[in-house]
Amino acid sequence: MAEKETNERQKESSRKMKEHFESTGLLWSVYLRAAHPKLKMVEGVDFISAKDVAVMLALHQVAEGVVDENSAACRKMAEYADCAGNLAAGE
């Protein structure tokens, strides 16, 4: 029973993270189009996907972990990288 509850919580957490990353990607896309109209001319830069957000957040955590030698940032990076992998696998 506990394993089933744990799996349900993990699925719900993954679903929420995906929704947050999709919303973040949409907001970042709107911002980039408004702030940098010339980016529209670059092929492939139309919107930022949930996977893109996960990868960029993982890269941010890598940078933070390197600069601050922060183990919490490294754990967060691993979570984001895992999420990016799961999102890529679902495409």
N, C-alpha and C positions, 0 to 999 in steps of 0.2 A: 504494500500500500504506500509506504514512504517513497519507494522508487517511482511509482506512478505520479505522486504529487510533485516530486522533484522534476520529473520529465515535463509535467504540465507547466511548472513555474519557468523552466528553461525555455519552453516553446513560447510562453507569453512574453518573457523577457526579450527573446529574439524578435518576436513580432513587433514589440514596442520600439526596440532599437532600430529596426528596419524603417518603421514609420517616422521616427525622429530623423533618421538619416535622409529619408526621402524629402521631408519637410525642409531640412537644412539645405539639401541640394537645390531645391526649388528657390529658396530664399537667396542662396549664393548666386544662382544663375540669374535671377532678376537683378541683383546688385551688380554683377559683372557686366551685364548687358547695358545697364544704365550708366555705370561709371566708366566703362571702357567700350564704347560702341564699335571700335575697330576690331575688337575680338570676334565680332560676327563674321568678319572676313576670313578668319582662320577656320579651315575645314575641321569639322568635328567638335568645335566648341559651341554647342548650342545649349546644352543643359548639363548639369552636374548630377550624376546618378547617386543612389544610395551607396553603391559600391565605391564610387569616387570619394564620397565623403568619408567612408570608413578608411580608405587608404590614406587620404590626406590627414585624417586625425591620427592614424598610426604613425605617419611620418613626423607629425608634430610631436608626438610623444617620444619618438626616437631622438629628435633634436633636444627635447627637454631633458631626457634621460642622460644624454651625452654631456650637455652643458652643466647640469646640476648633479650628475652622478646619482640620479634619483631612481631607486628601485620601484617605487610606486608608479612612476612614469613608464617603466619597462613592463610592468604588469598590465597597465592600461593599454600600451601599445600591442601587447599580445592579444588582448580582448578585441581591439579594433581590427587587428589582422585576421583573427578568427572570424569575425563578423564579415569582413570583406570576402574571405574565402567562401563562407556559406552563401553570401549573396551572389558571388560569381558562379558557384555550383548550381544555384537555382535559376540561372539565366538560360 
